[in-house]
Amino acid sequence: MLIAAVAIFVLVMVLLAAGWRAAAGSTAPTAMAAKGSERIWILGLGLAFPSTVLLALLSYGLWIGERLLPREGADVTRVEARASQLSWTFSYRDAPGRATENVLHIPAGRPVDVAITSADVIHSFWVPRLAGKLDAIPGHVNVLRLEADRPGTYAGLSAEFSGPGYDNLTFTVVAHPPEAWQGFLEDSR
């Protein structure tokens, strides 16, 4: 995405420079020949404002996007989510053999990478308060990073039509404080 954004930015700058150079040899009125308020409208609102807005949006998107990329780390919890037409099953790397159905347990204040797949048809894993939506595809694993800022319960759902009853394919995310998270892990042993 960054490469595409940079390529578009460079293309626009090249076209802008070519337009200014072509206008220099022309007798037609140009932005530089405009007077007073015309120059403000053309240069200020026509070039500076859109450039500033696009730069701000690109910077924000890059900052948020980098935080959401799944990366290995000592404080990252990894969970596997497997969808079926009847339920979601969650298994935990930190608690081998432990699986929960329709309830995803995560630690609050720490990043969690959810490896999402499906047993049957395409589903969609979505927790609106914590992260974006990502498809669960049979035979393929997509990874989504979640992070709950504080302990609590969050609603999750499958937002993809996957057959009759898909609108009832919901799950709950329980974000535990550190002590309760350790208790959850120890209960599985």
Buried (B, 14 or more C-beta within 10 A) or exposed (E): EEEEBEEEBEEEEEEEEEEEEEBEEEEEEBBEEBEEEEEEEBBEEEEEEEBEEBEEEBEEEEEEEEEBEBEEEEEBBBBBBBBBBEBBBBBBEBBEEBEBEBEBBBBBBBBBBBBBBBBEBBBBBBBEBBBEBBBBBEEEEBBBBBBBEEBEEBEBBBBBEBEEEBEEBEBBBBBBBEEBBEEBBEEBE
